[in-house]
């Protein structure tokens, strides 16, 4: 046996590889966070900072960015509570109005047959009496005018509040400044309801009729017809928005509701999105077709009957989003797809629109009158997991399914994924509709945000580089993601309800704090672990700017043996070598950074190794 020490280059296979056990992935990178691969080498992701320091209401589930004809930049996103647009460094609530306005009368009786406000001096609670108001706790009301004397000092004009319901005829809300007068049945205002809030988690429907039953409560294990269930086959789905641009304006749809339109030229005159009066009453997902510009609804109500059909594609007249009536004078129409139980989503792709059901892929191609669109099924058993889980990249479409990743380049194929088991073994399938895909064109990447098994929101990500065929993984708190074309860097929204600039140039901090990044190899050995190895020196090779790195060696005698950790050893741009002593049948290395502002890239590290006998 030779005991001569020799330098070994640690050149691991590009990408994170963990389809097998850690030991079986020898020669690979096995774990990491906040890293990507470029030219086969790992480097840390850039950081992020708040674009708007004011939090919005709810958790964003869709995000779109665009410029108008004057090149002003806009972004819009929807939450379970509201719809927002952003421009000129200002976030504006554009949530649609639920119903027409009503006047709050100056005369109110205790039983609520009239309307008015009740206030108490030094209190911030205002009770509002409105007969049969129809609101639920958490819903929002907005006031477009008020007397300005409510509570002695409250002008409600232009303000929006969440309400807490007292009964069918009364609710209350909180103001910022305390009232300075006690008043009973006082004040007039014009009040409008916003569309009701929804939920940001999938919730089981329980109670009567929520699951199968068998009459005969005497039978063990059976539930009688009059007994509520404690399990369910009914799921009340979390909020899903689909947003798109119609020219320089915005179209928006909350799953199961109407389609709304917001004009960027009417920001001051009509700041809220208005519902498209001729749109179908139920729409699950919308998209604007390229070039021919039809507004398309997926999962909609059939023309004539008004029957909801989750497999229906219905579209408006060309260049007229407010006409969904098929006739000889319009190009409006509809078509029912097959192979699935519902349409999940769609994207604009090369020369077509790709549409996914929960089981199949279809293409929708504009052909003009009389049929307007041609539909072709392109694949089966390749459904989409959520409405935002697909993305177009270099004339191809990539998407996440229920248990795999796919690509369509003319033919549907399964994408070879080196972290597939890691993702789907730790995945909350009940919240799969929240999976969010986007591109990062600067680095030729596709990113999927997804919820792990113990999370109800997206708390992890996976990045795929289709050019280099590498995958990387990590933790995150993003819920949506938008590429850099409009704002110069990617935009993201967080589960803490903020809009962020993500990966601006030269920024390597996490909203002013240090951003931790690391990469860790799978174990390596000598002679398949038959001999012990001894490590006594590291010669670093990093591109390192503004900070330090930590280098750690973890040695083991067996794959399930206790780990002996050496380090982390500090590496600076001036570090020539690190002396250490680590011994075991196998070892792995870890490179990490938690310094504020550090930029690093892995080169070709060398370790001084030698055989150290058997044990």
C-alpha positions in Angstrom: 0.0 0.0 0.0 1.4 3.4 -0.9 1.2 6.0 1.9 2.6 8.8 -0.3 0.4 12.0 -0.2 -0.9 13.3 -3.5 -3.0 16.2 -4.6 -6.4 15.3 -5.9 -8.6 17.7 -7.9 -12.2 17.9 -6.6 -14.0 18.2 -9.9 -17.5 17.0 -9.3 -20.2 16.3 -11.9 -22.1 19.6 -12.7 -25.5 20.0 -11.1 -27.0 18.6 -7.9 -27.4 14.8 -8.2 -29.5 12.9 -5.6 -31.6 10.3 -7.4 -29.8 7.7 -5.3 -28.3 7.5 -1.8 -25.7 10.0 -0.8 -22.9 7.4 -0.9 -24.0 6.1 -4.3 -23.7 9.6 -5.8 -19.9 9.6 -5.5 -18.3 12.2 -7.8 -21.3 14.5 -7.6 -22.6 17.5 -5.8 -25.4 16.3 -3.5 -26.8 19.3 -1.7 -26.9 23.1 -1.9 -28.8 26.3 -1.4 -28.7 29.6 -3.2 -26.3 28.3 -5.9 -26.5 27.8 -9.6 -24.2 26.2 -12.2 -22.4 28.1 -15.0 -20.0 26.3 -17.3 -20.2 23.4 -15.0 -19.1 25.3 -11.9 -21.2 26.2 -8.9 -21.6 29.9 -7.9 -23.9 31.7 -5.4 -27.1 33.4 -6.5 -27.3 37.1 -6.2 -29.5 38.7 -3.5 -32.7 40.6 -3.3 -34.2 43.8 -1.8 -37.7 45.2 -1.4 -38.9 47.2 -4.3 -41.8 48.5 -2.2 -41.3 48.6 1.6 -45.1 48.6 2.2 -46.7 45.2 2.6 -49.7 44.3 0.5 -52.7 42.3 1.7 -52.5 38.5 1.2 -50.2 36.2 -0.6 -49.6 36.8 -4.3 -50.4 33.8 -6.7 -49.7 35.4 -10.1 -47.4 38.2 -11.3 -47.1 39.9 -14.6 -45.0 42.9 -15.8 -45.3 45.0 -18.9 -44.7 48.5 -20.5 -47.3 50.8 -22.0 -47.0 52.7 -25.2 -45.1 55.5 -23.4 -42.6 52.9 -22.1 -43.8 53.3 -18.5 -43.2 50.1 -16.5 -46.1 48.3 -14.8 -46.5 45.1 -12.7 -49.7 43.5 -11.4 -50.4 40.7 -9.0 -53.3 39.0 -7.3 -53.8 37.6 -3.8 -56.6 35.9 -2.0 -57.7 39.3 -0.8 -56.9 41.9 -3.5 -55.6 42.7 -6.9 -52.7 45.2 -7.2 -50.8 47.1 -9.8 -47.5 48.8 -9.4 -46.0 51.8 -11.4 -43.8 54.8 -10.6 -42.7 53.2 -7.4 -46.3 53.1 -6.1 -48.5 50.1 -5.4 -52.2 50.7 -6.0 -55.1 48.6 -4.9 -57.2 47.9 -8.1 -59.4 45.2 -6.6 -62.7 45.1 -8.5 -66.0 46.3 -6.9 -68.5 43.6 -6.0 -71.6 45.6 -6.4 -73.0 49.1 -7.0 -72.7 51.8 -4.4 -75.2 52.5 -1.7 -75.7 55.4 0.6 -75.4 55.1 4.4 -78.3 57.1 5.7 -78.1 59.7 8.4 -80.9 58.1 10.4 -80.4 54.6 11.8 -82.6 52.5 14.1 -81.2 49.9 16.5 -82.7 47.0 14.5 -80.8 48.0 11.4 -83.7 49.0 9.2 -81.8 52.2 8.4 -78.1 52.9 7.9 -75.5 54.9 9.8 -72.3 55.0 11.9 -71.7 54.5 15.6 -68.5 55.9 17.2 -67.1 56.2 20.7 -64.7 59.0 21.8 -61.0 57.8 21.9 -61.9 54.5 20.2 -60.7 53.4 16.8 -63.7 51.1 16.1 -66.5 52.4 13.8 -69.7 50.3 13.7 -71.6 50.5 10.5 -75.3 49.7 10.2 -76.4 48.6 6.7 -79.4 46.4 6.3 -78.6 42.9 4.8 -75.0 44.0 4.0 -74.0 40.6 2.7 -70.4 40.9 3.8 -68.3 38.2 5.5 -65.6 38.9 8.1 -62.4 39.8 6.3 -64.1 41.3 3.2 -63.1 44.8 2.3 -65.3 47.9 1.9 -64.1 51.2 0.3 -65.6 54.6 0.7 -65.7 56.9 -2.3 -67.1 59.8 -0.2 -68.1 60.7 3.3 -69.3 63.7 5.3 -66.0 64.1 7.0 -67.6 64.5 10.4 -68.0 60.8 11.3 -66.7 60.4 14.9 -66.0 64.1 14.9 -62.8 63.7 12.9 -63.1 60.9 10.4 -63.0 61.4 6.7 -63.4 58.0 5.1 -63.2 59.2 1.5 -60.8 57.1 -0.6 -60.1 54.7 2.3 -60.5 50.9 2.3 -61.0 48.7 5.4 -61.4 45.0 6.2 -64.6 44.4 8.1 -65.6 42.2 11.1 -69.2 41.2 10.8 -71.5 41.6 13.9 -74.7 40.4 12.3 -76.6 40.5 9.0 -77.1 44.2 9.4 -74.0 45.4 11.1 -70.2 45.2 10.8 -67.3 47.2 12.2 -63.9 48.3 11.0 -60.8 49.9 12.5 -59.5 53.4 11.7 -55.9 54.6 12.4 -56.7 57.7 14.5 -59.1 57.5 17.4 -62.4 59.2 17.1 -62.9 62.3 19.1 -66.6 62.1 19.6 -69.3 59.6 20.7 -72.0 59.6 18.0 -75.1 57.5 17.4 -76.7 57.1 14.1 -74.6 59.9 12.5 -72.8 60.3 9.1 -73.3 59.7 5.5 -71.0 58.0 3.0 -70.9 56.2 -0.3 -69.6 52.7 0.4 -68.7 49.9 -2.0 -67.9 46.3 -1.5 -64.8 44.8 -3.0 -65.1 41.2 -4.4 -65.1 38.8 -1.4 -61.9 37.5 -0.1 -61.0 33.9 -0.7 -58.5 31.5 0.9 -54.8 31.0 0.4 -54.8 27.2 1.3 -56.8 24.3 0.0 -59.4 23.5 2.6 -61.5 20.3 3.0 -65.2 20.7 2.9 -66.7 18.9 5.9 -70.2 18.4 7.2 -73.3 17.0 5.5 -72.9 15.9 2.0 -69.1 16.2 2.0 -68.4 12.5 1.5 -70.1 9.3 0.5 -72.7 7.9 3.0 -74.6 4.7 3.4 -78.0 4.8 5.1 -78.0 2.7 8.2 -76.2 4.2 11.0 -76.3 0.8 12.9 -73.7 -0.7 10.5 -70.2 -0.5 11.9 -67.9 1.8 9.9 -70.8 3.3 7.9 -72.2 6.8 8.1 -75.9 7.5 8.2 -77.5 10.0 5.9 -78.1 12.4 8.7 -74.6 12.3 10.1 -71.9 14.9 9.2 -68.5 13.5 8.0 -65.1 14.0 9.6 -63.4 13.2 6.2 -64.1 14.6 2.8 -63.8 14.2 -1.0 -64.6 17.9 -1.4 -61.8 20.4 -1.5 -62.4 24.2 -1.4 -59.6 25.3 -3.6 -57.2 28.1 -2.7 -57.2 31.3 -4.7 -55.7 31.3 -8.2 -55.4 34.4 -10.4 -54.5 34.5 -14.1 -53.2 37.8 -15.3 -52.3 38.9 -18.9 -51.8 42.0 -20.9 -54.3 43.2 -23.5 -52.2 45.7 -25.5 -51.0 48.1 -22.8 -53.8 47.2 -20.4 -54.4 44.4 -18.0 -57.0 41.5 -18.0 -57.4 39.5 -14.8 -59.4 36.6 -13.6 -59.8 34.9 -10.2 -60.5 31.2 -10.6 -64.3 30.5 -10.8 -65.2 34.2 -11.3 -65.6 37.0 -13.8 -63.0 38.5 -16.1 -61.8 42.0 -15.2 -60.2 44.7 -17.3 -57.9 47.5 -16.1 -56.8 50.4 -18.3 -53.5 52.1 -17.5 -54.8 55.3 -19.1 -57.6 55.6 -16.5 -55.4 55.3 -13.4 -56.8 58.5 -11.8 -60.3 58.5 -13.2 -61.1 54.8 -12.6 -58.3 53.1 -10.6 -60.1 49.8 -10.0 -60.5 47.0 -12.5 -63.9 46.6 -13.9 -65.6 43.4 -14.8 -66.0 42.6 -18.5 -69.8 42.6 -18.8 -70.0 40.2 -21.7 -67.5 37.7 -20.3 -68.7 34.2 -19.2 -69.9 34.1 -15.6 -67.4 31.4 -14.6 -63.8 31.4 -15.8 -60.9 29.3 -14.4 -58.0 30.7 -16.4 -57.5 33.3 -19.1 -54.9 34.1 -21.7 -54.7 36.5 -24.7 -53.7 34.9 -27.9 -50.7 36.3 -29.7 -51.0 38.3 -33.0 -54.8 37.6 -33.5 -55.6 38.9 -30.0 -58.5 36.9 -28.8 -59.3 36.8 -25.0 -59.5 33.1 -24.2 -61.2 31.5 -21.2 -60.3 28.0 -20.1 -62.8 26.1 -18.0 -65.9 28.3 -18.6 -69.7 28.4 -19.1 -71.1 27.1 -22.4 -72.7 29.6 -24.7 -76.5 29.4 -24.8 -76.9 27.0 -21.9 -74.7 28.7 -19.3 -73.6 25.3 -18.1 -70.2 25.3 -16.5 -67.7 22.9 -18.3 -64.2 22.6 -16.9 -63.0 21.2 -20.2 -64.3 24.1 -22.3 -62.2 26.6 -24.2 -64.1 29.8 -25.0 -62.8 32.9 -26.8 -63.9 36.4 -27.5 -64.2 38.2 -30.8 -60.8 39.3 -32.3 -59.6 42.6 -30.9 -62.8 42.8 -28.8 -62.5 41.4 -25.3 -66.2 42.3 -24.5 -67.9 40.0 -27.1 -68.1 36.3 -26.4 -71.2 35.7 -28.6 -70.6 33.4 -31.6 -72.1 34.8 -34.8 -71.4 35.2 -38.5 -70.2 38.7 -37.7 -67.7 37.7 -35.0 -64.8 35.3 -34.5 -66.0 34.3 -31.0 -66.4 30.6 -30.4 -65.8 27.6 -28.1 -64.5 24.1 -28.1 -64.6 21.2 -25.6 -61.4 19.3 -25.0 -61.1 15.6 -24.0 -58.7 13.5 -22.0 -58.9 14.9 -18.6 -61.4 16.2 -16.0 -60.4 19.9 -16.1 -58.2 22.3 -18.0 -55.3 23.3 -15.7 -53.6 26.1 -17.7 -52.0 27.3 -20.9 -49.1 29.4 -22.2 -48.2 31.1 -25.5 -45.7 29.0 -27.3 -44.2 29.0 -30.8 -47.0 29.6 -33.4 -49.6 28.1 -31.0 -51.1 28.1 -27.5 -50.3 25.1 -25.4 -53.2 23.9 -23.2 -52.9 21.4 -20.4 -55.6 19.4 -18.8 -54.9 17.3 -15.7 -53.8 14.5 -18.0 -53.0 15.8 -21.5 -51.4 18.4 -23.7 -53.2 20.2 -26.5 -52.2 22.9 -29.0 -54.6 25.6 -30.1 -53.6 27.3 -33.4 -55.2 30.3 -35.1 -56.5 29.3 -38.6 -59.0 32.0 -39.3 -62.7 31.7 -40.3 -64.8 29.7 -40.2 -63.2 27.5 -37.5 -60.9 30.3 -36.1 -58.8 27.8 -34.1 -57.6 24.3 -34.7 -57.1 22.0 -31.7 -54.7 19.0 -31.7 -53.8 16.7 -28.8 -50.1 16.3 -28.5 -49.7 14.0 -25.5 -51.4 12.0 -22.8 -50.5 11.1 -19.2 -48.5 14.4 -19.0 -50.9 16.7 -17.3 -50.0 20.0 -15.6 -49.9 20.1 -11.8 -51.0 23.8 -11.5 -52.1 26.6 -13.6 -48.7 28.4 -13.5 -46.4 25.4 -13.6 -45.5 25.7 -17.3 -43.2 28.0 -19.2 -41.9 28.6 -22.7 -38.2 28.5 -23.3 -36.3 28.7 -26.7 -39.3 27.4 -28.7 -39.9 24.6 -26.2 -42.4 24.3 -23.4 -41.4 22.9 -20.0 -43.7 22.0 -17.2 -44.1 20.1 -13.9 -46.6 17.3 -13.7 -47.9 15.4 -10.8 -44.7 13.3 -10.5 -42.3 14.4 -13.3 -41.0 17.2 -15.4 -41.8 17.3 -19.2 -40.8 19.2 -22.3 -42.6 19.7 -25.6 -40.4 20.4 -28.6 -42.8 18.9 -31.2 -43.0 15.7 -29.1 -43.8 15.3 -25.4 -40.8 14.0 -23.5 -39.9 13.3 -19.9 -37.0 15.6 -18.8 -34.1 13.7 -17.2 -34.1 15.2 -13.7 -31.3 14.5 -11.3 -33.3 15.7 -8.3 -36.7 14.3 -9.1 -37.0 11.9 -6.1 -35.8 14.7 -3.8 -38.6 17.0 -5.0 -41.5 14.6 -5.2 -40.6 12.7 -2.0 -40.9 16.0 -0.1 -43.8 17.7 -1.9 -47.3 18.9 -0.7 -49.4 17.5 -3.5 -52.6 19.0 -1.9 -51.1 22.5 -2.6 -49.7 21.5 -6.0 -51.8 24.3 -7.6 -49.3 26.8 -6.1 -46.4 25.6 -8.2 -45.0 28.6 -10.1 -42.7 28.4 -13.1 -40.8 31.2 -14.7 -37.6 31.8 -16.7 -34.4 33.7 -15.8 -33.2 34.6 -19.2 -30.0 36.1 -18.0 -28.7 32.6 -16.9 -30.7 30.4 -19.3 -32.7 29.0 -16.4 -36.2 27.7 -15.6 -37.3 28.0 -12.0 -40.1 26.2 -10.3 -41.3 27.4 -6.9 -43.1 24.6 -4.9 -44.4 23.7 -1.5 -42.6 21.0 0.5 -44.5 18.3 2.4 -44.9 20.3 5.6 -45.7 23.7 4.0 -48.9 25.2 2.6 -47.0 27.8 0.5 -44.0 27.7 -1.8 -41.0 27.3 0.4 -38.5 25.6 -2.0 -37.3 26.0 -5.5 -35.7 23.9 -8.2 -33.7 25.4 -11.1 -33.1 23.7 -14.4 -30.6 25.0 -17.0 -31.8 23.4 -20.3 -28.6 24.5 -22.1 -26.2 22.9 -19.6 -28.7 20.2 -18.4 -28.0 21.0 -14.7 -30.4 21.1 -11.8 -30.0 23.0 -8.5 -32.2 23.2 -5.4 -32.8 25.3 -2.4 -35.1 27.0 0.1 -37.0 30.2 -0.6 -40.0 32.3 0.4 -41.0 33.5 -3.1 -44.6 32.8 -4.3 -44.3 34.3 -7.8 -41.5 35.1 -10.1 -41.2 37.3 -13.3 -38.3 37.5 -15.7 -36.2 40.6 -16.2 -37.4 42.0 -19.5 -39.3 45.0 -18.0 -37.6 46.0 -14.8 -34.0 44.9 -15.6 -34.0 42.2 -12.9 -36.3 39.5 -12.0 -39.3 40.4 -9.8 -40.6 38.2 -7.0 -43.3 38.3 -4.4 -42.9 36.8 -1.0 -45.0 34.9 1.5 -44.5 37.9 3.7 -46.4 40.0 1.2 -43.7 42.2 -0.3 -42.6 42.9 -3.9 -38.9 42.4 -4.4 -36.2 43.2 -6.9 -34.5 39.8 -7.2 -30.9 39.4 -8.3 -30.1 43.0 -9.2 -26.5 43.3 -10.6 -23.8 43.3 -7.9 -26.3 42.7 -5.0 -25.4 39.7 -2.8 -27.4 40.5 0.3 -30.8 39.3 1.5 -32.7 42.6 1.8 -29.7 44.1 3.6 -28.8 41.0 5.6 -26.3 38.3 4.8 -27.5 35.7 2.3 -26.3 32.2 3.2 -25.3 29.9 0.4 -23.6 26.5 0.3 -22.8 23.5 -1.8 -21.9 20.0 -0.5 -20.5 17.0 -2.3 -21.5 13.4 -2.0 -18.9 11.3 -0.1 -15.8 10.1 -1.9 -13.3 7.4 -0.9 -10.2 5.4 -1.9 -10.4 2.0 -3.4 -14.2 1.8 -2.8 -13.6 2.5 0.9 -11.5 -0.6 1.5 -8.7 1.7 2.8 -8.9 4.7 5.1 -8.0 8.1 3.7 -6.2 10.9 5.3 -6.5 14.5 4.3 -4.0 17.0 5.5 -4.1 20.0 3.2 -6.4 22.1 1.0 -5.3 24.3 -1.9 -8.2 26.6 -2.7 -9.3 27.8 -6.1 -12.2 30.3 -6.0 -13.3 33.5 -7.5 -14.1 35.4 -4.3 -15.2 39.0 -4.0 -16.0 41.0 -0.9 -15.9 38.4 1.8 -14.8 35.0 3.0 -15.8 31.4 2.4 -16.0 28.5 4.8 -14.6 25.2 3.8 -15.6 22.0 5.8 -14.5 18.4 5.5 -16.8 15.7 7.0 -15.2 12.3 7.4 -17.0 9.0 8.2 -16.0 5.4 8.7 -19.4 4.1 7.3 -22.3 5.7 5.4 -24.4 5.7 8.6 -21.6 6.3 11.1 -21.2 9.5 13.1 -19.7 12.3 11.1 -16.4 13.8 12.2 -16.4 17.5 11.1 -13.3 19.5 10.4 -13.9 23.2 9.9 -15.2 25.4 8.7 -11.9 26.8 7.7 -11.9 30.5 6.6 -10.8 31.1 3.0 -10.0 34.6 1.8 -8.8 35.8 -1.6 -5.3 35.7 -0.1 -5.5 32.1 1.3 -2.8 29.9 -0.4 -3.4 26.7 1.6 -5.3 25.3 4.6 -3.6 22.7 6.8 -6.0 20.2 8.4 -6.3 16.6 9.6 -9.2 14.4 8.7 -9.4 10.6 8.6 -12.1 8.2 7.6 -13.2 5.6 5.0 -15.0 8.4 3.1 -15.3 12.1 3.2 -17.3 14.9 1.7 -16.6 18.6 1.4 -18.8 21.7 1.9 -18.3 25.2 0.7 -20.4 27.9 2.3 -20.8 31.7 2.7 -22.8 33.7 5.2 -20.8 36.9 4.8 -22.8 40.0 3.8 -22.2 40.9 0.2 -19.9 38.0 -0.7 -19.8 36.8 -4.4 -18.1 33.5 -5.0 -17.5 30.9 -7.7 -16.0 27.5 -7.3 -12.9 26.6 -9.4 -10.9 23.5 -9.0 -10.0 22.7 -5.4 -7.2 20.3 -4.6 -6.9 18.2 -1.5 -3.8 16.4 -0.3 -4.9 12.8 0.2 -3.1 9.6 1.1 -4.1 6.0 2.0 -3.9 5.5 5.7 -4.2 1.7 6.2 -7.2 -0.5 6.9 -9.4 -0.8 9.8 
